[in-house]
Amino acid sequence: MPGEPAPRKGTDRRTFLKTVGITMGVASYGTSGSVVADSEVVDSNEWTGPRGGPGRTGTTENSGPTPFPTLDWRLDLDGTMYHTEPVVGDDVLYLAVTANNTPGERAGYLGAYDIETGDRRWKRTGFPNPKTPTTSGEMLYFATQTAETEESDHGFYALDADSGETMWTRRDHSRWSRPILVGDRVFTANEEDIYALDAETGDTLWQTEGVTGIEEEVGTTLSYTDGSVFTSSGIALDADDGSKQWEVSPDDTTLGNPATNGWMVFFTQTDFLEGDDTQVTIEARSPDSGELQWEYESDAGNRWDGRTAITGDHVLLVDLNGESVVQALDAETGETAWETTFPGQFFSSPVVGGGIIYVCGQYIPESDSAAGRGLVHAVDSATGERQWSYLLDSDGLETSPEDAPAAGVPVISNGKLYAATYPANATLDYKYTYYSNFFVLGSCDRRPDGDERLPSDDPDGGDDFPPLDVCIDVVSNLDLDSLDVGDIVRLAASCSTGRELEFAWDIDGDGQYEESGSVVSATIPTCGSLTVELKVTDANGATDTASVRLSTN
């Protein structure tokens, strides 16, 4: 919202190539078991915390609305989610909403909702500007956002996920970062220290002191993978005891928000230059040593201040320098793999679900500047080709008469897309709390109709969609040359090209196309081989097929 956060000053990126020592201390407060394996950290079908989970990648294996979206339900937030994301755990949606952003009067609530109907299960008020929570399915962990000088119920909270009842609270600091939950530990930070808290009691398990550069207002400052906690100040800590593993940054500097896909940790920062110009910098470093692998700097003038999405192949970001461009960098080299311009503006941070990129924003028709609507794009992550676009219908909801709505950061879970809207271009805080709404999109077999699709996507109109070309890609971490009986192979159709594609699969070789969606799973049979066939239909009704044969070796 206007007025927060305060822009960070520009930073000389060359200083980050040095290894500079800083003073750190680790205080141990007993033990509470070891950190669980990464495979047990997050349910891949749910979005359990900021940017999806501990790695902060903005990526999930779960698919979004497939093959096309439709509105499931919507609601008036009675507040704003401009700085927060929805999270999902055990088929329950949790929303952290700011109802009043006036300093000294900050207020907000946490709400739990049924993902299918939108029915509210519980609502807890009295929290000053709650940040995006993290959930285990049984508990909900979150921090509030207030200034140190404000008197309020600030702190760090743990609620019972079923009832919303407060289980424990930490009030010894006014500001905490968005938490990471790994097994029985909650990792969080304040302006100086990193903490591991007992998830059941809130007791401190360890505290690493003297870590600077954690002055968080909006962004996530921590990420986790394979027993290491990474901070935006360029430090890696052992998740078991808080001891320092490596560091790369000097005092009082930040590398930016960390995200890790397991084999690389990526730091992203937006530097605010003179005037209104900004520059996005991404550094890829080894999670084992902190050694710089590659560095990317956008051209000055990219007015996007979001979070990257990280897949096994790409680092995805947005460039708003004049046009709205989604860009994919090769995750191994940092070179541009593809970039595509899309209709719309005010693009959000991208997310990826089942090989499809989802990015939200705003569309305003040239014929009527007052008729702007929230916008969702679905984009193939391998090629950058647009799969579909969907316009959110705010009729009947409170919207600003002066500032048309834009859709914020989406979340993908359980085959659905969740996104809040806000009044784009508004300069007054009260408009954000008065005119923000929430939308849930589910799956549909039909393409968006005339009221939901972009004008350029009209079947009779001309657009730049490529011709139909069908292919099948393996997205599982399995070698097709060494498959065993019972292995589950994930197959994706996202490499197919065409306009508004519909996917149908025969996964058991009986000639019946009983599965839909861009990603399916097939099991290697006990004997013989299995032929999986994919049939794809495009917007013009044209069809084509492809198949893959799976067997043991």
N, C-alpha and C positions, 0 to 999 in steps of 0.2 A: 504494500500500500504506500501511497505517497508519504514521504518523510521518514521511511525506514525500510531497509537498513541504511545506515550512512555508507556512502561509497568508500571503498578502500583505496588508498593511494596507489599509484603505479609503483611497480617493483622492478628492479634490475634483475632480469631472469638469469644473467650470467653468474650471479652470486650463488645460485642454487646448484651449480656444478661442483662446488667445493664441499668438502666434508669439514664441518666446523663443530667443535665440541661445545656442549653447554652442560651446566651443572644440573644433575638430576639425583633425586633420592627416592628409594623405594621403601615404603613402610608396609610390613606384612601384618595382617590381623587374623592369623590362623588359616585353616584350610577348610575347604568345602567341596572336596572332590576335584577331579580333573575335568578339563574342558572336553565336551563330547566331540566325536568325529564330525567333519563337515557334512557328511551324508545325512546326519541326523539333525542338522541345524534348522532347515526350513522345508516345509511342505511345498513342493514345486507347483502345486495347484493353487496356492493361496499367496496373497501379498501381505506378509505379516508385519512389515515395518517400513520405515522410510526407504524409498527406492527399492522396495521389494523384500529386503532382508539384510543380513549382516554384511554381505559383500558390497551393498549399495550400487549394484550394477544397473538397476532399472530394467531387469530382464527376468522372464520366467519361461519355463517350458510349456506352461499352460497356454492354450489358444484363447483368443478373444472371441467376439461375435463371429460365427462362421456359418455359411459362407458370406452372409451379409448381416448388417445390424438392424435392429428394430428397437423402439422404445419399450422397456419393461416397466419402469416407473420413474417418478421424479418427485421432488419436494422443494418447498421453500425452506431454506436453511435457517431463517431468522438470525442471520449472522453471516460471517464470511469464512471461506477456507482458502483465502488468497495465498497464505504461507504454509498451508498444511495439505497432506494427502490423506485419502481414505486408506484404511487397512482392513484386511479380511482374515478371519481365523475361525475355523470350525463352522463355516457357512454363516457367520455373523459379520456384518459390516459395522465398523467403528469410525465415527466422525469426530474430529476435534475442531470446534467452531469458536471463532471470536465473535462475541456479541457487542462488545464496546472496546474500542481501541484508544480511548481518551486517556492520556497519562494520569495516573492517580485514580482512575475509575475503570481500569481494564476489567473485563468480565468475559466469560465464555463457558462452554459446556462440552462434555463428552456424551455422545449418544450411541446406542447399540441398536441395529436394525436388522430385520430379516432380509437376506439378500434376494429372496424371490418376490416378496410382496411389498417390502419397504415398511412394514409394520414396526413401530418402535418398541423395543423390549425394555429399555430403561434410558433415563437421561439424568446426568449429574451436573448441576450448575455450581457456580461459585469458584470456578477456576479462572484465574486471570490469563487470558490468551494461551490456552493449551497448545503445545506443539504436537506434531505428528507422533502418535504412540507406536509402541511395539507390542505384539501380543503373542503369548504362548498357546492361546486357545483357552487356558484356564485363568490367566492373569493378564492385565493390561498395564503397561508401564509408560509413563510420559512425564515431561517436564513442562513447567509454565514459563512464559516469557514476560518478564517485567524488568524495569530498571532497578538498580540496587537501592536507589533512594525511595522507591515507592513502598508504602506499607500495604501489603496484601497477602493473600494466602499463596504466596509463591513457594516453589520448591519442586521436589520430585515425588511422584505419586505412584503407588501400585494399587490397582483396583481389581476386585473379583470380576472376571469377564462375564459371568452369568447374571450378576445382580448389580454391579456397579459400586458395591460396597468398598470403602477404603480399607485396604489390608495393612499398608504401612506408608509412612511419609518421611522424606528427608527434608528438613527445613534449615539445615546448617549452612546452606548457601542459597542465594536468591536465584542464580542462573545455572542451569544444567543443559548439556547438549542432548540431542535426540539419542535415545539409548539403542544399544545393540544387545540382543538376547542370544546367548549361546549356552545351551544346557541349563545348568543351575546358576549361571552368572549373568549379571547385567553390567555392561560396560557403558560408562558415561564420562563426562568431563565438565569442568567449570573453567574459569579464566586462567587457572594456573595448573591444575592437577588432573590426572586421569585416575578413574576409580573402577574397581571391580566390586560389585555389590552382590550380596547373596540374594537370589531372586525371591526366596521365600520370606526373608526377614528384613531386607534392606541394609543389613550390617555390612560394613566395609571389610572385604576380604584382602584387598591390597590397594594401596594408594601410591602412585608415582608422582612425586612432587617436582616442582621447578620446570614444568613443561609449559612454555609460553606459546602465544599465537593461537589461543583457543577462544578468541573473542567472538563467539558465535551469536548472531542475531537471527539468521534465517537458515543457513545451509548446514548440512550434515558435516561433522568434523571427524568422525571415526568410521572405519570400516574394518572388517575381520575376514581372515581366511586361514585355514591350516595352522591354527594355534598362535596366530599373530594378530595384534591390534595395530592399525595404522592411523596416524593422526594427520590433520591438515598442516601441521608444522613440520612434516617430513620425518617423523620418528616411528619406528616399529618397536613394539613392546611384546614381550612374551605374555601370552594370555593367562598362563598358569600363575605367574608370580609378579608380573609387572616390570621385570627387568628389561633394560634397554637391549635391543638386538642390533639396531643401527639407527643412524640419523644423518640427514643430508642438509639441513637448513640451519642458518644462523639464528640468533635470538631475534624475537620480535618480527619475524617474517613468516608468511604462510606460503605453502606450495599450492594450496587450494584443496577442494573437497576430494578425498580419496575414494576410489572404488577399485575392487579387485575381482578378477575372474579366476583367481587361483594361481595362474602362471605369470601374471603381471599386475602391478598396482599402478593405477592411473590417477594423477593429480590434475584437477581442472580448476582454473581460476580466471575470473574476469577482472582485468585491470581497467580502472576508469582513468582515461587520459584527459587532456585539455578539452574544454568544451563538453560536448555530449558524446565524444568518441569513446569507444571501448575496444578492448582487445582480449580475445580468448586465448589462453595458453594451456596446453596439455603436455604433461610429462609422463612418460612411461618408464617405470623403474622395476628392477628385479625385487620381488618380495623377499628374497633370501638375503640380499646384500644392500639394497637401495641403489645399486649402480644404475645410472641413466642409460636407457636403451634407445630412446628417441624423444624428440621434442617437436611440438607443433605450435605455431603462432598464427592466428588468423590475421587478416588484414585489419588495420585500424578502421573502426567504423562499424564493426559488427555489434549491433545493439542488443544482442541476446545475452542474458545473464542467467542461464539455466544449468542443468546437470546433464552430463553425457549419459548415454546408455551403452553398456559394454556387452558384446557377445563374444563367442569364441573367435570370430573372424574380424569384427569391426568395432571401432569406437565411433559412436553416432552423436552428432551435434547439429545445431541449427545456426545458420548465418542469416541475419536480418539486415544486412548492409544493402538497403535499397529494395531487394526482393526477398522472398521467403524461401530459403534454400535448406534442404536437409542434406547433410554431408556425411559420408562414411569414410573413415580413415582405416587403413589396414592395421589391425591390432598388433601385428608383428613388426611393421616397419614405420608406421605413421604416415605413409604415403596415401594420397587421396585415391580411394577405390572407385567411388562414384559420387556425384552430387546432382540433385534434381530440384528444380524450382516447382513450387506448388502454389495453387491459388490460396489467398488468405493472408492474414497478418497476425501479429501478437502470438507467434508460435510458442508453445510450451516446451518443457523438457520432453524429449522422446522417451518412450518405453517400448519394450519388445516382448511379444508373447507368441510362442509357437512359430518363430521365424518371421513374424509380421511386425513392422514398426507402427506404432500409433502415436500421432502427434496432434495436438489440439490447438485451436486458435479462434480466429474470427473471420467471417466472410461478409463483405458488404457489396451488394450488387451496384453496378455503375448507375443503374436507372433510379435507384432509391437509396440514398446514403443513410436514411433513417431506419432502414429495414435490415440492419446487420443482425447476424445470428451466430451462435456458437457453432464451431466447425470441428469435425473429426476426420482425419485422413488415416487410411490404412495403406502401408507401403511395404513392398517386398524388401526384406533386409539384404538379400543377396544382390539385387539388381537396382534397387531404388525406384522401381516402377510402381505407380499408384494402383492399388487394387480396388478401392472404393472410397467415396467421401460421403459424409452424412452431416446434414444441418439439423441442429437441435431446435426443437419447437418450444418456445417460452410462452406461448399464448396461455393466458390464465394465471401466469405467475407474475410476481412483482418484478418489473424491470425498469431501469432508469429511462425517462423520456429523452434525456440528452445523450446518454452514453450506452451504445448498443452492447449487448453481452458478448464476451469471449469465453471460451472453455479453457480451463486450466489444465494442470498436469493430469493425464489419465492414469488409471490403474487397471491392470488386467488380472482377473481371478475367476475361476470356476466358469469359464466360457463367457464371461461378461466384461464390459468396460464401464468403469465408474469415473465420473468427472464432475467437478463443480464449475459453475460459471461465475463471472464477476463483471462489473461495468467497466469495460476497457475505456481508457482515456480519462476516467474520472480522477479528479484531483482532491476530492474531499473524502475523508475517511468514512463519514456516515453513509455515503452512497454504497460503499462496499458491504457494510453490514445490513443495509436495507434491501439491496438489489442483487443478492447472490442466491443461486439456486443449485440444485443437485440433480444429476441425471444418471440413470443406469440403462445401458444398452445390452440387449440379449441377442441371441442368434435368430436368423430368419432365412428361409429358403428363397425369398423374393428379393429382388434388387430394391434399393430405396426408390420411392415413387417421386412424382414431380415436386411435392412440397418438401421432400427430404434431401433431394439430390441437387448438386450444383447445376446451374443452367447449361454449362458446357458438357455435362454428362447426359443430356437428353439423348435418347437413342437416335433421334433424327438429326442431332447436331453433330458438328465436327469436333473431334478432339484428338489428342496425340497418343491414344492407347495403342500398343503394339499389336501385331497380328497374333492369332492363337498359336502357341507352341507348347507342347506338353512334355514334362520331364518329371522324374522321380529322383529325389536325393535322400541319402541316408544321413540322419541327424543323430543317430546313436553313437556312443563311444565304443563301437564294436568293429572288429575287422571282418569284412565279408568273406575273407579267405580262410577264416578259422572259427566258424560258427559251431556251436554245440547244440544238441537237442534241448529244447526248452528256452533258449535264448530269446529275448524279446528285442526285436529290431524296430526302431522308430523310423518311419518313412515320411518324407515331406514333399508336398507338391508346390512349395513356394518358389521353386526355380522355374515353374511354368510361367509363360507370359501371355498377355491378352487383356481383354477389357471385361471387368466385372465377372470374374471366373466363378463357376460353381464346380465343386469337386465331388466325385462319387467313386467309392473304392469297393472292389471285390477282394477281400483279404483272406478268403478261405478257398478260393479256386472253384466255387460252385456256379460261377456265372452270374451271381446276384450282387448288385451294387448296393450293399446294405449300410455302408459307412459313409459319412460326409465329413467335410472339414479339410483343412490343408495339411493336417498331420494325423497319422494313424499308427498303430502298433500291430506288429505281426509276430507270431510265435513260430520258431523253427520246429517242424514236425518230427516225430519219432523216427520215421523212415521216409525215404523218397525226398521229394522237393516240394516247395510251395511257390506258386506263381501268383503274385499280387498284381492286380490290374487297376489302373487309374483311368477314369473317364472324366474329361473336362469339357464344360460347356461355357461359351462366352456370351456376351451381351446380345450378339446377333443370332444366337441359336446354333452356331457352328459347334461341332464336337470333334474331339480327337482323343486317342488313347495312348497309353504307354504302360509297360509292364516290367517287372523285375522278378527274377527267379532266385529263391532263397533255399539253401540246403546246407546240410552239414558237410564237412570236408575231411 
